[in-house]
């Protein structure tokens, strides 16, 4: 496949369609070359010069990529490879205007790749889909708002979805949730539903708060770090600074991950001249345990069982130093006896079988945990995106509680969130769960009757689109159709919607499945100067450690026709009759975003006290966090031990089915969520293609496959639907037997809507039961 065949438009680099082992480190000259390439091919020199020097710094621009913490004492270059790529993508000089759509029908654009679509550049004028020509046509802003308002006015509120990606600011998110609730619905799903809802559910019921308990300073005080299911090198590379410093202090970093990821092995810091000029890379993980997909519950059970056994031995011989923190357990927790009974009843052979790890390895890791006075438990979507994802999170809490590793310096639970403000939007009311929103307070402030029925989450949206009960979709950022499960069924049903509205910066695949009426509303990016009445505005975001930061754009807008997210939301609200009459100063908020922050503070007076005064506090201002103070807002008023439903996070019925493998979907280091920056996955040695499946050599031999063979993956499910992805090149990889891996979002077609986590309903994309079907020939 040639460069021209694969991509129209600017793309530097040949497509070699090759895979070879990567021997280098995360970071280093590979990152420098990647950034040189992307800024050259996007024409984003201005963004590089004006934005990157101030990115993630006090008074500067909050990165539009991941949500990792922003330090008060920033580095010279406080950005990583993926953050700089996101800045280049938003700061591109390439534009899509009416002429582009005049040349390309929607049907023709559906044949383009994800990379090709977004690589064309920024959308710069509002567009409406014309069904007769199957093309998007330009439409004046005023007309677009009027038509959208008229459509929303005709639809039943609970048939309309208001989706939010993790990019939206706190100000835009607050206004958006208020608009939806005054409209009459709690249909406020967001990207958390697709990734960390298992965290929100599991932590809320066990420690009383649905976010982590760790701050950046804890990494400087910890005595051990236990890492689960998170690829730091690709998804949050700035965290490597904390891990590097900890490693060099001699802090053990114990990793549990099915794949050996380069960012968890070696790091060459681009900000250290000695390392860039040849000094040795820093080892990251001191111990690396490659467990089976879905084996985290069993692995953590093994750690906890080993601790309890050693504690029982010491108690028996009268030792003065117990292994468990019995004082903490007695004063701060409930449910320990039932959990201890579970540990004593669970057999080591079962733990070994489900985890894929030996008893000796788990006992050795438990000894490291025992010897550390404070431990950080860090995890990502490798824990949350399983059928047993909530139990995965609960089990980490159990491990923390056994030795009091919550509420003291250098210890705690640290979920690593993905998109920049995905955690923050929940803090200002983006949730489909009415019990988590301050509805009484909103009613007092704005004099309306808030809906009280539960709204739709991501899975509920997919179900409603497919069965026809969802009639309208408004998206504040994101690429929902591509990111959601059961892609083929969703794409087939999506055009039946009466209304689709996308507030967006670039073109993506979701836009190519227009409803009967469909609109593209191009918005300013966070890196761009946002002036309202000639006054520059600032927005705010919350990072993974519950600290809030101000952000002010630095570069000129891609086009003067663009509107801000805040302004677009306000004008949609004013175009809907029932919203325009509400006691909400929509236009005043648009003219001065500080007034939106005042409204947030009025709604959450304790959480956002003195919001505007603290907006530029170095390192961000922390939101209240009960678990850090050992205050537990749970039903019992204590931290809660829990017993998992199963020893595996997989669907138990798929475990012993002959010929079934467990597929994990993953991202390359050349993408962020559904945005594909290019076809290089440097750390896994893949170049020029995403059509690969990573397999253990023993599985390849068992199935009669050779490197480079072409195979298809088919979902192992008997629900009457055929889900299949073909023409995948087999790449041998260091992954446990019985497991395989392939790229997201291409493999979302294999993920059934019903295959999701219990309680949280997060699509279980890290363990999809599949069968491998050999195809003739190789790619």
N, C-alpha and C positions, 0 to 999 in steps of 0.2 A: 504494500500500500504506500503510495507516494505522499510526499508533503502536500502537493496540490490536491490530491484526491481527498485527503483527510481534512484539510483545513483551507477554507478561503480566508483571505485577510492576513494580517501580519502575524507571523510566527517564526521565530528564529530557532534553528536547530533541525537536524535531520531526524527522521523517524527510522531508527535502526531495528526496531522490534527485537530487542535482545534482552537477555537476562544473564547476569554474571554476579558472583559474590562481591559484596562491597567490603573492602578491608580498611577503609578510613574511619575517621571519628565523626561524631556529630559536630556541627560548627565548622571551623577551619576555613580553608580556601574554597572548599566546595560551596559553602554558603555565600562567600563573596562572589564567586563566579555566577551563582544562580541569581543573585540580585543584580549584577551587572547586566545579565541577559534580560531579565524581565523589565528593567527600567528602559533598556534600549528598545525592546519590541513593543512596549506600550506607549513610548514617547512621553514618559512621565518624569522628565528631568526636573520640571518645576516642583513637582511633589517631593522628589528626592531632596531638593535644595531647601525648600521652605517648611516641609512637614517633619521629615525624619529627625532633624536636630532637636525638635521640641516634642517628639513623640514620647508619651508616657512620663512626661516631666511636669512638675508643678507649674501651672499657668499655661500648659501646652495642650496638645491634642491627645486624647485617650485613643489608643489603638482600636481600629475597627475589627480586629481579628479576635484573639482569645481574651479571656477574662482574668488572666493571671495578675497578681498584685503589682502595684506601681510603688516603688520604694521612695521614701522621703529623700534619701541620699542617692540620687540616681547615678547611673554610669554615664560615661561620655556619650555612648550610643545606647540608649535605653529601648532598643527594638531588636527583634529577632528576624530570622529569614522569612518566616511566614507573615509576621506583622508588616515587614517591608513590602512583601508581595501584595498584601491587601491594600497597602497605601498606594502602590503602583497601579493596581487594578482600578481603584477609585480615582486616581489622579491621571489616568490615561488621557492622551490628547485625541484619541479616536472617538468619533461621535456617530450615533444613529439618529437620523432625522427622517422626515417624510419621504425623501428620495430613496432611502434604503427600503422602506416598506413598499414603495411603488414598484420596486424591482423584484420583490420577493413575496410570494403568497405565504400564508400561514402553513398551508400543506407542504410547500417546498421547504420551509424552514424546519419543519419537524424532522427532516432527514439530516439536519446538521447535528454535530456532536455538542455536548455540553460546553466544552472548551471553545468551540467555534462560535457559538452564540454569544457568550459573554465577552469573548476576545474582540468582538466588533466594536466595543466601546460603550460610552455613556449614552443613555436615552436623554434627549434634551427638550422634547416638546410633548405635551399630552396627546394621546392617541386613542381613538375609538375603533373597534373592529367593525368592518363593513362586510356582512355575510354574503352579499351578492358577488363581490370581487374576491372575498377571502383575504382581504388585506386590511392592515391597520391604516387609518386615515387621520391626519391631524385634526384636532378639535380645540377651540378656544377654552381656556381654563373655566371661564364663567359658564359656558355651555356644558362642559363635562360635569361640573358640580351640580348644575341644575338637573341634568338627566340622571345622575347617580342618586340625587336626593329624591327625585320622582319615583325611581325604581324601588328604593328602600321604603318609601312611603306606602307602596302597594304590597310589599311582602310582609308575611307574618314574621314578627321579630325573632321567634325561636327557630325559624327556618334559615336564618342568616348567621354566618360565621364571621367573627372578627379575629383573625389570626395575627399573631405577632412573632416575628423572628427576634433573635437575641441582639440585633443591632440597634434597635430603637432606644433613644435616650429615656431617662426617667421622666422628663417633661412630656415627651410625646406619648410615652406609655400611660402616664396618668390620665392625660386627656383622652386617649383612645379607650381605656376601660370605662371612663365616665360616659363617653359618647355611647358605647354599647349598652350600658346599663340604663341610661335615660331612654335610649331607643326601645329597651324592653327585654334584654336577654343577657344571660351569663355565658353565652357561647364565646368564651375568650381563651381558646387553646393557644399554646405557644410552643416554641421549640423545646422547652423543658419536658413537655409531654413525650418527646421523641428520645430524650437522653437521660435527664437526671430526675425525672419524677419519682423514680425508685428511691432516690435520696430524700426528696421532700416528704415522702410517706414514711420511709424507714426511720429517719432521724427524728421527725416530728413526734412519733409515738414512743420513741425510746429515750430521747434526751430533751424533748419538748420544743425543738426548733428545727425547721426543715433545711437548715444550712449548716456548714461546718463550724467548728469552734476554734480554728487556727488562724493566727495572724502571722505576718511575715517575720516578726521578731522571734517567733517560736522556732524557726529553722536555725537561728543562730544559737539557741539555747538547748536544743534537743540532744539526747544521747543515743538515739537510734531512729531510723526511718524505715518503715515497712511500706512497700509500694505494691499496689494491686491494680492490674488491668488498665494502665494508662501509658500511652506512648508519648513521653515528654519531648522527645527529639523532633516530632512532627507537629504535635498539637499544642504544646505550651513551652517552646524552647527557652523562654526567659527564665523559667524555673531552674534551668540547668545552672544558673549562677548560684542559687541556694544549694543545690545538690553538690556542685563542685566545691564550694566552701566547706560544706559538711564533710565530704569525703576527705578533704585535705586536713581536717581536724581529727581524722581518725574515727568519725562517726560511722558505724556500720549501716549500710543501706541494703536491705534485704528485699529482693524483688520477686514477686509471683506474677508471671506473665506467660501465656502459651508460646509466644514467639520471642526470639531473641532480637530485641530492638536496639539499634546502634546507639540511640540517645540514652539508653539505660546501661550502656556498657562503657563507652569512651566519649569524652568531650574535649575538643580543642577550642579554647575560648578566643574568638576573633578580637577581643579587646585586650588580649595579653600578647604583646609583641614577641615575647620569648617563645610562646607556644606556636605562634604563626611562623616564626623563623626556624622552627625545628625541635623545640623542647618537647618532651613526651606529653601525650594527651593525658588527661586526668581520668582514672577509672571512676565510674559512677557507682555501679552496684558492687558491693563486696561479696554478695551471695545472690545467685540467680536460680530460681526454681521454675522450671517450665511445666506447669500443671496442665491438665486436660481442660478443654473448653467445658465450662460449667462446673469445674472442680473446686471453686473457691470456698463453697460452704464446707466441703469435706476437708480442705486444707486448713481453714481456720478452726474447724472442729478439732483437727489434729493438734494445732498449736494450743488451743484451750485445754484439751485433754491432757497433753503433756505437762502443762503448768499445774493443772489440778492434781495429777498423779504425784508430781514432785512436792506440791504443797502437802498432800496427805502423808507422804513419807516423812517430811520434816515434822509435821504435827505428831506423828507416831513416835519419833525419837526425841521429842521435847526440844527441838531446835528453837532458838530464840528469834530466828529470822524467818518468818513465814514467806512463802512465795507470793501469795495473794495479798492484796491490800485489804485485810479483813476489816479494818476500821472504816475505810471508805465504803466498802460493801454494806456494812451494817448501818452507817449513817445516811448514805445517799442513794441506795438502790433497793429494788424489790425484785422478786422472782429468781433469786440466785439458787435456791434449793432445787427448783424444778430444772434449771439449766444444768446444775451439777449432776442431777440424776440422769439427764440426757447424755452428758459426757461419759459418765461411768457405764451406761448401757451400750454406748456406741462402740463397735469392735474395730480394732486397728485394721484388719484385713479389708473391711468395708471402706474405711477412710482411704486406704492406699488405692483401692480399686477405683473409687470415684474421683480422687484427686489426681491420680497418676503419679504421685510422689511416694517415696518410701517413708516408713516410720522414722528411720534414722534421720533423714533430712528434715522432717518436721520437728523432731525432738531437738535437733541442733539449732533450728531457727527459734524454737521456743526458749532455749537457753539464752540466746542473744537477747530476746525480748525480756526475759527475767532479769538479766544483769543490768539493763538500762534503767536509770532512774526516771527518765521521761522518754516517751516514744510518740512519734507522729505516724498516723495511719493515713496514707495518701492513696486515693483511688480515682478511677475514671469510669468510662462507659463499659469497660471490660467487666465491671461488676453489675452495672445497672441494667444493661440491655439483655437480660436473660429472663426466662419464665420465672425463675426464682430470684430475680434481681433484688426485690425488697428484702428477702431473707439474706442475701449476700451482704447488704448494708447492715442489717440487724446483727449479723454475726461479727462484723468489725466492731460494732458497739460493744458486744459481749466481750470481745478480746480487750478492748480499751478499759471497760469497767473492772475487769478482773484485777488489774493493778492500778486502778485510779488514774488512768491516763487521759482524763478529761478534766479541765479546770485547774491545771497547773502549768507553769512555764515550760515550754519545750515539748508539750504533749497535746494531743487532741485528734479529732477526726477532720480530715482535709479532703473533701470532694473537689476535684479539679473541674470547674465548669468550662464549657466550651465557648460559645459566642460572647462577645464583649460585655453585653449588659443583660444576659439571659437571667442572671440571678436578680439583678436590680428591678427588672420589670415586674417580677413577682412581689417585690417589696412595696410597690405602689399600686397594687390591685389587679394586675393581669393574672387572672385565675378563673377557671371554670367552676371552682368550688365556692359557693356563696359563703360558707362558714369561714373562709380564709380572707374575705374582703370586709372592710369596715362599712357595711351597708347602712347601719343606723346613722353613722356619722355623715356619710355621703348624703343621706336623705335630709339631715338637718342643715347641711351647708347649701344644698342646691334645690331643696323643696320639690322633690319628686318621689315617687314610690318605686323603690328598687325591686327588681325581680328577685325572687327567693328560690326558684327552682334551679337545680344543678344544671350547668351548661354542658356542652360537648367537649370532650378532650380530643386529641388527635385521632385516636382510634374511632371515637364516636363520629368525627367528621367523615372519615373514610366510609364508615358504615352508612351514614346518612346520604352521602353523595351516591353511593352504589345503589341504595334502595329508593332513592328519589325524595327522601324527606328533607334533605338540605336543598334550598333553592337559591341561596345567594352566598357569595364568599368575598370578603374584603381582606386583603393581605397587606399588613404593614411590614414590608420587606419579605425576604425568604423566597423559597422555591418549593412550595408545599407539595405539588403533584410529584415532583422528582424525589423529594426527601421522604415522603410517606410510604408505607408498605403497600403491597399488592398493586404495583405500578400499572400493570396492564389493565386490570379491572377499573382502576381509578381513572386512567386516561380515557377508557371507553365511555365512562359515565359522566365525566366532567362537562362535556359540551351541552348536556341537558339542563345545566343550571340556568336560571333566569338572569343572573347577574354575577359577573366577576370583575373585581377591581383590584389592581395591583399598584401599590405605592412602592416604587423601586428605583434603583440607579442604573441597572443594566438589564439586558434582555436575557431571559432564561426559559427553560422548557415549559414551565407552568403557564407562561404567557401564550403558548402555542396551542392551548386547549381552551379557547374562549367560550364563555357562556353565550346565551342568546344575545345579551348585551355585555360588552367587555371593554374595559378601559385600562390603559397604562398611564399612570401618573408619575412622571419623573421627579425625583426629589434631590435636594442637596445632599452631599455626603458629609460625614462628620469632619472630614479634613478640610472642608471648604468654608470660607468666610460667609457667615450668615448674618446679613444686615437687615434689620427691620426698621423702617423710617430712618435710614442712614446711621443706625446705632448697632454696632457689632453685638451679637448675642452669644451666650455661652449655654451649654447643656451639661448634663451630669450623667455619670454611670456608676454602677456598683461593681466592684471586682469580686473574685472568688473568696476573698477573706472578709467580706462584709464591710469594706471601706468604700466610701463614696468620694468620687473625684470630679472636679470641674473639667470641662474640655472646651477649647475655643479653636475654631477652624483657622488655618493659616494660609491657604492658597485661594486664589480667585476661583469662583464657581466655574464649572465646565461650560456653562451657558447661562446667559442672563434670564432665560425663560424659566429656569428651575425655581421651584418653590420648596420651602422647608417642610419637613414632616409635620411640625407643629402647625404651620399655616394650612397645609392640606387637610389635616384632621379638622381644624376649626371650620374650614369652608364646607367640608362635607356635612358637619354637624349643623351648620346654619342653613344648609339646603334641605334638611329634613324638618318638616313643620314642627313635629312634636319636640325636637331638640332645640330649635331656634327660640322657642318660647320658654325654655327652661331658664332657671336663674343661674346661668353660667356666662361669665364674661369672655366668650370665645375670642372676639377680636382684640380685646385688651390683653389677653394672654399672648396672642400672636405678636403684638407690638412690643411686649416686654416679658421675656421668659422668666425673669426673677419673680413675676407675679404668679407664674405656675408653681415655682418652688415655694412661694408663700402658701399657696393652696395645698401643696403636698404636706407642708408642715402643719397646716390647720387640720388636715385629715389624720395625720400621724404625729401628734405633738411631742410625744416622747421619743419616737424613733428618729425623727428629722428635726429635732430642736435646733433653732438658730441655723437653719439650712443655708440661707444666703451668706451669713457671716462666716460659715465654715467651709464654703465651697472650694477655696483654694488652699486648704490646709495641707502642708507637705505630707505625702504618704496617704492622703485621704482621711476623712473623718470616719471613725468606726461607728457602725450602728450597734445598738444594744444587743448583747449576746448572752442570754442566761446561762448556758452551759459553761462559758468561760468563768463565770462566778459561782459555778455549782448551784445554780438555781434552775430547777427542772419544772417546766410548765407542761407536765404530763398529767394524766388522770389521777395518778397516785401521789403526785408531787415529788416523785423520786425518779431517778434514772432507772430504766426498765431492762432487765435481762429477758430474753425471749428464746424460745425453742423453735428451730426451723422445722418446716413441714416435711422436708425431705433432705437427704444428704447430698443431693445433686441439685444444681440450678437448671437442669435440662428438663424437658418433658420426659418423665420416667418411661413412658411407653415407647419412646424412640431409642432407648439405650440398647436394647437387645435385638433390635430388628436387623436381620441379616442384610448386609450390603449398604447400610445407611451410615453416612459420615456426618459429622457436625461441621457446618460452615460458619465461619465468622467473617462478617464484612468489615473492611478496614479502609483507611484513608492513606493516600500516598503523601510524601512530604512536599508534593507539588500541587496540593489542593487545600481548601478550607471548607468544610461541610460539602455542599454540592458544587462549589466553585472550583473548577479545574483550571489551574494556572498553566499547566503544560503536561507533557507525557513522560516526565522523569520521576522515578521513585528512587532517588539516589541511594538511600540507606538500605534498600532491599535489592539493589543492583538491577533494576528493571528500567529499560530505556525505550522510548518510542511507542509504547502501547500500554493500555490498561486492560486488555483482553487476556488476562492470565488467571490461573488458579494455582496457588501455592500448596504443595503436597509433600508429605513425608515420603522418603524414598522407599520405605518398606511398603507403604500403601500403593505406591506406583508399581512396585514389583508384583504385589498381590493382584492388582487389577490388570497386569500386563501392559503397563504404560511406560513409555520412554520420554525423556526430556524433549519438549517441543511438540509432543503429540497434541492433537486438537480434540477437545472433549466438550461435552455439554453437561451442565448441572441441572437436575430436575428435583423439585421439592418432593420430599417423601411424605405425602399427605393424601388421604383418601376422602377429599371433600368434593370431588367432581371437577375441580379446576386444574388445568394443566399450566404449571409454572415452570418455565425453562429458559435458561441462558446458554447459548451455544458459542462455538468458535473461541473457546478459551484455551490458551496455550499452557500446557503443564510445565510448571517451574518447580524443581525440587527445592525444598526449603526445610529449615530446622524448626519443625512444628510437630507436636505429639502425634503419634499414630491414631488413626481414626478421626483426625481433624484436618480441615483444609481452610483456606482463606482466599478471598477474592474482593475486588474493590466495590465500595459504596460510592455513588448510588446505583451503579449499573446493575447490581444484584438485588436491588429492592424488589424486582419482579418476582423473586423467589420467596419473599417474606409474606406469608398470609396475614391478613388483617387480624385474624383471631389468634395468631401466635405472638402473645404479648405477656408481660410480667403480671403475675397475680397482684391485685391491690392497686398497683400504680398504672397498669395498662401501657407500659412502655413497650413499643415494638421490640421483640427479642432478636435483634439483628446480629448478636454475637454468638448465636447457637441455633442455626437453622438446619433441621435435618434434611439432607439431600442425598441423591444417588448420582454417581458419576457415569456418564454414558459416553463411550468412545465414538469419535467421528472419523470419517475417512480423511486422511491427509493431515498436514500440519499447516499452521498459519504461515 
